[in-house]
Amino acid sequence: MFSYQHVFHAGNHADVLKHVVLAEVLDYVCKKEGTIFYIDTHAGSGLYRLRSAAAQKNREYESGIARLFGQKKLTGELETYISLIRELNPDGVLRLYPGSPYIASKLLREQDRIRLFELHPAEIRSLAGNFKKMDARAEGDVKNRKTRGKRVIIEKKDGFTALKAQLPPPSRRAVIFIDPPYENRQDYRFVREALLDALKRFSSGTYIVWYPIIERPEARRFLEQLKSLSKNEWLNVSLAVREPAAGRPGLLGSALFIINPPWVLDAYLKKLMPELVTLLGQSSLAGFSISRSQPSRIQA
């Protein structure tokens, strides 16, 4: 149950896709007034040390964030995301990579609320420790110290079940990030059940569901199953970095299924994805796809 630790995969091509899009969504929703609730069902450690023994085992970041970090010229679509990475690594040497909790904490405002859930004992300790260090760096900001307990709450809970108590949020504005590892094949079912329940409680939230592109029946059926859960507007974006090949099992790419996407996201992705294919593709068959429901009606 507790075998998966994301540090072994931190900064890979899947992280790049999910975190670029997450950063864009959060940047957009913060343009409007009113408190935003950010809920992360599988928060992980929040921050990853790429020189650690675990990250060095597979060095997946080398075919992910390292390909972007070394570029001198990147399009504006990557600006919000890559600026966070460079802020973490100010000397220009890639040592640290931010997880979704760190990205949310940097982009969301003081009045916004962050709820982080994680079950893995090592991950939850790292998550709490990383946020404690962030607080220490901001200790000169008295207002930050006073609001920390309200702004960010970290709990050792199963994110699928914990989500129920968070919805609907008091502000009626929320971004819910659902990002399980899917090493347990039951995660596909857990995502569907949690999402169906969440939409009944709070249908107007923006839900971002990450899922892997792998040679597994559950994965191949997953998109159609997600589409059937809600009558709300949705958008699906996928990035395939390589084709299936004998002797090379594993992650072929990944995708995000977004319910109630910001209306600007479709155009943003059309500009972003060709560049990600160029930067992250591992074969000539690398590519992307974008599909959506009633594109002319997608609203924030």
DRENKOL-364117 format. One record per residue (C-alpha): residue number from 1; x, y, z. Coordinates in Angstrom, 2 decimals. Example, Ala and Ser with C-alpha at 12.3 -4.5 7.8 and 13.67 -1.06 7.14 Angstrom:
# DRENKOL-364117
SITE    i     east    north       up
SITE    1    12.30    -4.50     7.80
SITE    2    13.67    -1.06     7.14
# end
This chain:
# DRENKOL-364117
SITE    i     east    north       up
SITE    1     0.00     0.00     0.00
SITE    2     2.81     2.39     0.82
SITE    3     5.34     1.31    -1.81
SITE    4     4.93     4.32    -4.11
SITE    5     7.06     7.42    -3.55
SITE    6     6.99    10.09    -6.20
SITE    7    10.61    11.16    -5.71
SITE    8    11.65     8.27    -7.99
SITE    9     9.72     9.95   -10.82
SITE   10     9.96    13.63    -9.85
SITE   11    10.34    16.06   -12.73
SITE   12     9.58    13.55   -15.47
SITE   13     7.54    14.37   -18.59
SITE   14     4.28    13.58   -16.77
SITE   15     5.15    16.08   -14.04
SITE   16     5.92    18.72   -16.63
SITE   17     2.51    18.33   -18.29
SITE   18     0.47    18.22   -15.09
SITE   19     2.32    21.09   -13.41
SITE   20     2.40    23.41   -16.43
SITE   21    -1.37    23.08   -16.77
SITE   22    -1.99    23.33   -13.01
SITE   23     0.07    26.53   -12.85
SITE   24    -1.90    28.04   -15.74
SITE   25    -5.25    27.16   -14.15
SITE   26    -4.25    28.61   -10.76
SITE   27    -2.80    31.73   -12.37
SITE   28    -6.10    32.26   -14.19
SITE   29    -8.47    31.70   -11.26
SITE   30    -6.47    34.13    -9.13
SITE   31    -7.34    36.94   -11.54
SITE   32   -10.84    37.01   -10.04
SITE   33   -11.77    38.16    -6.56
SITE   34   -12.98    35.78    -3.91
SITE   35   -11.37    33.00    -1.91
SITE   36   -10.22    29.91    -3.78
SITE   37   -10.01    26.50    -2.17
SITE   38    -7.25    24.31    -3.56
SITE   39    -7.60    20.64    -2.66
SITE   40    -4.83    18.13    -3.43
SITE   41    -5.91    14.52    -2.85
SITE   42    -2.44    12.97    -3.28
SITE   43    -0.05    15.71    -2.24
SITE   44     3.23    13.79    -2.03
SITE   45     6.24    15.56    -0.53
SITE   46     5.59    18.92    -2.15
SITE   47     9.27    19.41    -3.01
SITE   48    11.82    16.98    -4.45
SITE   49    15.60    16.90    -4.28
SITE   50    16.79    15.69    -7.66
SITE   51    20.30    14.91    -6.36
SITE   52    18.92    12.46    -3.79
SITE   53    19.66     8.75    -4.16
SITE   54    15.99     8.02    -4.91
SITE   55    15.73    10.59    -7.71
SITE   56    19.08     9.50    -9.11
SITE   57    18.00     5.85    -9.36
SITE   58    16.04     6.35   -12.59
SITE   59    16.95     9.99   -13.32
SITE   60    13.57    10.50   -14.96
SITE   61    13.88    14.26   -14.62
SITE   62    16.57    14.19   -17.31
SITE   63    13.93    13.45   -19.94
SITE   64    11.51    15.88   -18.31
SITE   65    12.20    19.17   -16.58
SITE   66    15.92    19.11   -17.43
SITE   67    15.06    19.47   -21.12
SITE   68    13.15    22.68   -20.38
SITE   69    15.42    24.07   -17.70
SITE   70    18.39    24.16   -20.07
SITE   71    16.54    26.11   -22.76
SITE   72    17.38    29.78   -23.07
SITE   73    14.28    30.60   -25.10
SITE   74    10.88    29.26   -24.18
SITE   75     7.44    30.47   -25.22
SITE   76     5.30    32.59   -22.94
SITE   77     3.02    29.60   -22.28
SITE   78     5.75    28.11   -20.08
SITE   79     6.63    31.32   -18.25
SITE   80     4.61    30.85   -15.05
SITE   81     5.78    27.27   -14.58
SITE   82     9.45    27.65   -15.48
SITE   83     9.82    30.79   -13.35
SITE   84     8.93    28.68   -10.29
SITE   85    11.65    26.18   -11.17
SITE   86    14.24    28.91   -11.67
SITE   87    13.27    30.57    -8.41
SITE   88    13.97    27.27    -6.64
SITE   89    17.33    26.91    -8.42
SITE   90    18.67    30.48    -8.58
SITE   91    22.25    29.47    -9.39
SITE   92    21.12    27.81   -12.62
SITE   93    21.85    24.27   -11.42
SITE   94    18.79    22.00   -11.35
SITE   95    18.63    20.54    -7.85
SITE   96    15.04    21.01    -6.66
SITE   97    11.70    20.30    -8.29
SITE   98     8.34    21.54    -6.94
SITE   99     5.34    19.28    -6.50
SITE  100     1.77    20.48    -6.83
SITE  101     1.50    21.68    -3.18
SITE  102     4.52    23.95    -3.62
SITE  103     3.16    25.33    -6.90
SITE  104    -0.20    26.04    -5.29
SITE  105     1.39    27.72    -2.27
SITE  106     3.40    30.04    -4.52
SITE  107     0.63    31.01    -6.92
SITE  108    -2.38    31.25    -4.62
SITE  109    -3.01    34.38    -2.58
SITE  110    -3.11    35.02     1.15
SITE  111    -6.91    34.79     1.27
SITE  112    -6.96    31.43    -0.53
SITE  113    -7.06    28.09     1.27
SITE  114    -4.93    25.00     0.59
SITE  115    -5.92    21.53     1.78
SITE  116    -3.31    18.80     1.31
SITE  117    -3.91    15.08     1.86
SITE  118    -1.32    12.29     1.86
SITE  119    -1.26     8.81     3.38
SITE  120     2.32     7.63     2.83
SITE  121     4.20     7.99     6.17
SITE  122     7.46     9.19     4.59
SITE  123     5.73    11.52     2.15
SITE  124     3.55    13.18     4.79
SITE  125     6.61    13.79     7.00
SITE  126     8.48    15.33     4.08
SITE  127     5.46    17.43     3.12
SITE  128     5.08    18.84     6.62
SITE  129     8.83    19.43     6.88
SITE  130     8.99    21.23     3.54
SITE  131     6.17    23.58     4.49
SITE  132     7.79    24.21     7.87
SITE  133    10.96    25.29     6.06
SITE  134     8.91    27.54     3.80
SITE  135     7.39    29.14     6.90
SITE  136    10.83    29.62     8.41
SITE  137    12.02    31.46     5.32
SITE  138     9.00    33.74     5.62
SITE  139     9.26    34.18     9.39
SITE  140     9.83    37.91     9.03
SITE  141     6.32    38.21     7.63
SITE  142     4.15    38.38    10.76
SITE  143     0.93    38.23     8.77
SITE  144     2.08    35.02     7.07
SITE  145     2.81    33.39    10.41
SITE  146    -0.63    34.26    11.74
SITE  147    -2.53    32.95     8.71
SITE  148    -0.43    29.82     8.00
SITE  149    -2.68    27.52    10.02
SITE  150    -5.77    28.67     8.15
SITE  151    -4.23    28.96     4.70
SITE  152    -2.50    25.58     4.52
SITE  153    -3.76    22.47     6.30
SITE  154    -1.90    19.17     5.87
SITE  155    -3.61    15.95     6.92
SITE  156    -2.60    12.29     6.87
SITE  157    -5.74    10.99     5.23
SITE  158    -6.90     9.11     2.18
SITE  159    -7.57    11.92    -0.28
SITE  160   -10.40    10.07    -2.00
SITE  161   -12.47     9.89     1.18
SITE  162   -11.23    13.18     2.66
SITE  163   -12.54    15.05    -0.36
SITE  164   -16.12    14.53     0.76
SITE  165   -15.75    16.70     3.86
SITE  166   -14.26    19.56     1.84
SITE  167   -17.16    20.00    -0.58
SITE  168   -18.81    22.29    -1.17
SITE  169   -16.23    24.86    -0.03
SITE  170   -17.55    27.98     1.76
SITE  171   -16.43    30.25    -1.06
SITE  172   -18.02    28.09    -3.79
SITE  173   -14.78    28.45    -5.77
SITE  174   -12.31    25.56    -5.85
SITE  175    -9.63    23.79    -7.85
SITE  176    -9.43    20.09    -7.01
SITE  177    -6.30    18.24    -8.13
SITE  178    -6.61    14.45    -8.24
SITE  179    -3.28    12.78    -8.97
SITE  180    -2.94     9.22    -7.63
SITE  181    -0.07     6.98    -8.80
SITE  182    -2.33     4.28   -10.33
SITE  183     0.15     1.59    -9.28
SITE  184    -2.85     0.05    -7.57
SITE  185    -5.26    -0.73   -10.40
SITE  186    -8.13     0.07    -8.07
SITE  187    -7.13     3.74    -8.30
SITE  188    -9.03     4.01   -11.58
SITE  189   -12.21     2.99    -9.79
SITE  190   -11.43     5.13    -6.76
SITE  191   -11.01     8.20    -8.98
SITE  192   -14.33     7.60   -10.73
SITE  193   -16.21     7.05    -7.47
SITE  194   -14.63    10.07    -5.76
SITE  195   -15.27    12.30    -8.76
SITE  196   -18.88    11.21    -9.12
SITE  197   -19.55    11.91    -5.45
SITE  198   -17.69    15.24    -5.57
SITE  199   -19.70    16.46    -8.55
SITE  200   -22.94    15.71    -6.72
SITE  201   -21.74    17.81    -3.80
SITE  202   -20.11    20.58    -5.82
SITE  203   -20.70    20.54    -9.56
SITE  204   -19.16    23.94   -10.35
SITE  205   -15.60    23.26    -9.14
SITE  206   -12.66    22.91   -11.49
SITE  207   -11.49    19.29   -11.27
SITE  208    -8.11    18.29   -12.71
SITE  209    -7.55    14.54   -12.99
SITE  210    -4.15    13.24   -14.09
SITE  211    -3.86     9.74   -15.52
SITE  212    -1.12     7.72   -17.23
SITE  213    -0.95     6.53   -20.82
SITE  214     0.17     2.93   -20.45
SITE  215    -0.53    -0.44   -22.01
SITE  216    -3.18    -1.50   -19.51
SITE  217    -6.90    -2.15   -20.11
SITE  218    -7.95     0.10   -17.23
SITE  219    -6.00     3.01   -18.71
SITE  220    -7.37     2.54   -22.22
SITE  221   -10.97     2.66   -20.95
SITE  222   -10.45     5.47   -18.48
SITE  223   -11.09     8.53   -20.66
SITE  224   -14.48     7.31   -21.87
SITE  225   -15.41     6.45   -18.30
SITE  226   -14.50     9.94   -17.13
SITE  227   -16.54    11.54   -19.89
SITE  228   -19.63     9.64   -18.75
SITE  229   -19.49    10.94   -15.18
SITE  230   -20.71    14.47   -15.73
SITE  231   -22.75    16.67   -18.03
SITE  232   -20.41    19.56   -17.21
SITE  233   -17.97    21.00   -19.71
SITE  234   -14.72    19.05   -19.92
SITE  235   -11.38    19.20   -21.68
SITE  236    -8.87    16.39   -22.13
SITE  237    -5.24    16.93   -23.11
SITE  238    -2.73    14.12   -23.60
SITE  239     0.99    14.02   -24.32
SITE  240     2.54    10.85   -25.72
SITE  241     6.35    10.95   -25.68
SITE  242     6.88     7.60   -27.40
SITE  243     5.08     4.66   -28.95
SITE  244     4.72     1.21   -27.36
SITE  245     7.83    -0.87   -27.95
SITE  246     8.81    -4.43   -27.13
SITE  247    11.09    -4.54   -24.13
SITE  248    10.18    -1.00   -23.07
SITE  249     7.20    -1.20   -20.73
SITE  250     6.12     1.73   -18.65
SITE  251     4.85     5.24   -19.14
SITE  252     4.21     6.19   -22.77
SITE  253     2.81     9.57   -21.81
SITE  254     0.06    11.03   -19.67
SITE  255    -3.09    13.09   -19.79
SITE  256    -5.27    15.51   -17.86
SITE  257    -9.05    15.40   -17.79
SITE  258   -10.38    18.76   -16.63
SITE  259   -13.99    19.39   -15.66
SITE  260   -15.16    23.02   -15.79
SITE  261   -11.90    24.25   -17.36
SITE  262   -11.19    27.99   -17.61
SITE  263   -12.43    29.19   -20.98
SITE  264    -8.93    30.33   -21.97
SITE  265    -7.36    26.90   -21.44
SITE  266    -8.24    25.48   -24.85
SITE  267    -6.36    28.21   -26.74
SITE  268    -3.48    28.05   -24.28
SITE  269    -3.01    24.32   -24.81
SITE  270    -3.06    24.66   -28.58
SITE  271    -0.02    26.91   -28.28
SITE  272     1.69    24.94   -25.51
SITE  273     1.46    21.34   -26.65
SITE  274     3.49    21.50   -29.89
SITE  275     6.39    22.91   -27.89
SITE  276     6.12    20.20   -25.25
SITE  277     6.17    17.54   -27.97
SITE  278     9.35    19.09   -29.40
SITE  279    11.03    19.35   -26.00
SITE  280     9.88    16.10   -24.41
SITE  281     9.32    13.75   -27.33
SITE  282    11.45    10.58   -27.31
SITE  283    10.59     9.37   -30.81
SITE  284     9.27    10.65   -34.12
SITE  285     5.84     9.35   -33.14
SITE  286     5.54    11.61   -30.09
SITE  287     2.44    13.77   -30.20
SITE  288    -0.49    15.30   -28.39
SITE  289    -4.26    15.44   -28.55
SITE  290    -6.86    17.86   -27.24
SITE  291   -10.53    16.97   -27.05
SITE  292   -13.39    18.82   -25.43
SITE  293   -17.13    18.99   -24.98
SITE  294   -18.92    21.76   -26.81
SITE  295   -15.81    23.96   -27.11
SITE  296   -17.71    27.11   -27.93
SITE  297   -19.46    26.97   -24.53
SITE  298   -16.49    26.27   -22.22
SITE  299   -16.52    28.93   -19.52
SITE  300   -14.53    29.66   -16.36
# end
